[in-house]
Amino acid sequence: MRTAYQKKLVFDLIRFIQKKDKSFEFIINTNAYLLSESDIDLLKTLNVKLIVSCNWWLEDQIASRGWSKELMEKLYETIKYIAKSGIDYQINVVVLPDNCQRLTENISFIYDLWVRKINLLTWLYLGWKDEELKIFSDSLEKLTVVLDSELIWLEFINSETKVNIPLFLSEIVIDSDGGIFPSMIIFEIFFKEFKQKLLISNLSGDLDKIKDDFSFWDEDFYEINEIFMQGIIQNKFGKILENDYAVNEILSNFFIEIRWKS
């Protein structure tokens, strides 16, 4: 929701559906810029889950998002209210090469806002370097120690789903021309020139041809098999997505470790 008008439309739609079926659950992914405390209280009564992103503390957050100090401080207060309100929520924390070294400090900062539900994600398609992968791995080791001593009530809500590596391996994208691609990277400007090389199949073809193209097609869940995706990475994506896979693997191993310890 970026404007007050959009907020009104969303709230009106939720109220309308709730009148038809009170068991319906809603999720709003928002920057929280437009949410007041009364909005949050209302959304709680309407069975809404809020998803808000907050990657790190003030200085880096301003640099990465272009927000002013005043807007960021308002975001922090809004997040604090969300966390204390009793509404279902999660705070998305995205790890980039630029902030992976400060991961523990950033999560501790968000924890001090009373946040106890974090969705920890890695940002892809940025060209993670080998040395940055090492820094990220070391930062997660440091975080593991702090989890046992200072952040004992923190929950990584994606820890169960993320152990099977990685985010982009469980998705396909169908564009307006019917082309089927293995990832949303086709929408990234950096990968536009590789679009045709990443084409898996096309819906304009016959079904048997499409099934042949998806040699590991899962007819029950319509997911691409991981082995198939690894082959695409090795043969078409090159070093950039190879390291994207590696950074997700590091995060997945972290989740496996903390689940095992618990």
PyMOL commands that set and color helices and strands:
alter all, ss='L'
color gray80, all
select helices_A, chain A and resi 4-20+37-45+58-65+69-85+100-111+130-149+162-164+167-170+184-187+189-194+196-198+207-213+226-237+239-261
alter helices_A, ss='H'
color red, helices_A
select strands_A, chain A and resi 26-30+48-53+88-95+117-122+155-156+173-174+179-181+201-202
alter strands_A, ss='S'
color yellow, strands_A
deselect
rebuild
show_as cartoon
